Amino acid sequence: MISEVEGDILMSRAEVIAQGVGVNDAMASGLARKLQEKFPSMRDHFHEWCEEANPEPGDIWLWEGNGKTKILNLITGAAADPGLGRPSRPEKIAVHRTFRALNKVVADKRLSSIAMAMIGSGVGGIDWLEVRGMMHSQLGELLIPVFVYVSVLDGMLASEPGM
């Protein structure tokens, strides 16, 4: 079940936080920046994984940190052009593929709940209504809570139904 919530995703009680990133993303803006500041080794491990796995848009990578911290990195865009100094834009087809892959990871890893940003929207620039439609088509039948943070309110605990 998908619920749209308002609050600080870093305070979520969900088992996993999902974010959209590009291949070898510098994680310098949006939720990615906040997560890499809180978990710097996650970014380092992500870059190592990118070097080893050579991922493509549509792939996902689960990072399990110390304790029970888990972050799902949904690869929504290609590697950034180093000359541009900014991340690549998400690709709609990659966002759709990451949602399909996320559905499989939920089953394979037996995840119990997910908190996620508006993947591909916001910093990404894809229209939220379009992303929402993709999300519901791929994740709408999950039996676990999926909390989509549609409004970022730093320091505020969101009302996450069922948690």
JOLINFEN-V633470 format. One record per residue. N is the residue number from 1. RES is the residue in one letter. PHI is phi in degrees with one decimal (NA if undefined). NEAR is the number of other C-alpha atoms within 8 Angstrom. Layout:
N,RES,PHI,NEAR
N,RES,PHI,NEAR
This chain:
1,M,NA,10
2,I,-103.4,10
3,S,-125.1,10
4,E,-91.3,8
5,V,-131.1,12
6,E,-123.4,11
7,G,154.0,14
8,D,-100.8,14
9,I,-60.7,13
10,L,-69.4,5
11,M,-99.7,9
12,S,-60.0,10
13,R,-94.2,6
14,A,-65.2,10
15,E,-65.9,12
16,V,-132.2,12
17,I,-107.0,12
18,A,-110.3,12
19,Q,-139.1,13
20,G,-94.1,12
21,V,-142.1,12
22,G,-96.5,16
23,V,-58.6,13
24,N,54.8,9
25,D,-55.2,10
26,A,-74.5,6
27,M,54.3,10
28,A,-105.7,6
29,S,-147.3,8
30,G,62.0,8
31,L,-61.4,8
32,A,-56.4,12
33,R,-62.4,10
34,K,-62.5,9
35,L,-69.1,10
36,Q,-71.8,12
37,E,-70.8,7
38,K,-78.0,6
39,F,-130.2,9
40,P,-59.5,9
41,S,-69.2,7
42,M,-61.7,10
43,R,-63.2,11
44,D,-61.7,8
45,H,-65.2,9
46,F,-62.7,11
47,H,-64.6,10
48,E,-62.7,8
49,W,-61.8,9
50,C,-60.7,11
51,E,-65.2,7
52,E,-77.4,6
53,A,-92.8,6
54,N,48.5,7
55,P,-69.6,8
56,E,-120.1,9
57,P,-53.9,13
58,G,109.0,15
59,D,-81.3,13
60,I,-136.1,11
61,W,-139.1,9
62,L,-99.0,8
63,W,-105.9,11
64,E,-115.2,8
65,G,-85.7,9
66,N,-63.5,5
67,G,71.4,4
68,K,-113.3,7
69,T,-74.0,9
70,K,-133.8,11
71,I,-128.0,11
72,L,-96.4,12
73,N,-99.7,12
74,L,-93.4,14
75,I,-79.8,19
76,T,-102.2,18
77,G,-150.8,15
78,A,-71.3,12
79,A,-64.1,10
80,A,-69.4,13
81,D,-76.9,9
82,P,-56.1,6
83,G,-72.7,4
84,L,-83.7,6
85,G,72.2,7
86,R,-143.2,7
87,P,-69.0,10
88,S,-71.7,10
89,R,-78.8,10
90,P,-65.7,14
91,E,-104.4,10
92,K,-56.5,9
93,I,-63.6,7
94,A,-68.9,14
95,V,-60.4,17
96,H,-60.1,12
97,R,-65.2,10
98,T,-66.1,14
99,F,-65.2,12
100,R,-65.1,10
101,A,-65.0,11
102,L,-61.7,9
103,N,-56.3,11
104,K,-68.2,8
105,V,-63.4,10
106,V,-56.2,10
107,A,-70.8,8
108,D,-64.3,6
109,K,-95.5,6
110,R,53.4,7
111,L,-68.2,11
112,S,-102.7,9
113,S,-169.1,11
114,I,-135.9,14
115,A,-111.8,15
116,M,-142.2,13
117,A,-78.0,12
118,M,-78.6,11
119,I,-52.2,11
120,G,84.3,16
121,S,-97.3,11
122,G,65.2,9
123,V,-58.8,7
124,G,-70.7,9
125,G,90.5,9
126,I,-77.2,11
127,D,-57.2,7
128,W,-59.4,10
129,L,-61.6,6
130,E,-69.3,8
131,V,-63.9,14
132,R,-57.5,8
133,G,-60.9,8
134,M,-62.5,10
135,M,-61.0,11
136,H,-66.9,10
137,S,-69.6,7
138,Q,-97.9,11
139,L,-118.2,12
140,G,-62.1,9
141,E,-98.4,7
142,L,-61.9,8
143,L,-92.9,5
144,I,-105.6,9
145,P,-69.8,13
146,V,-122.0,11
147,F,-103.9,13
148,V,-102.0,12
149,Y,-82.2,15
150,V,-92.4,9
151,S,-141.1,7
152,V,-89.6,9
153,L,-126.4,8
154,D,-55.0,6
155,G,81.2,7
156,M,-108.8,8
157,L,-74.3,9
158,A,-77.3,11
159,S,-84.2,7
160,E,-104.7,10
161,P,-55.3,6
162,G,88.2,4
163,M,-105.1,5
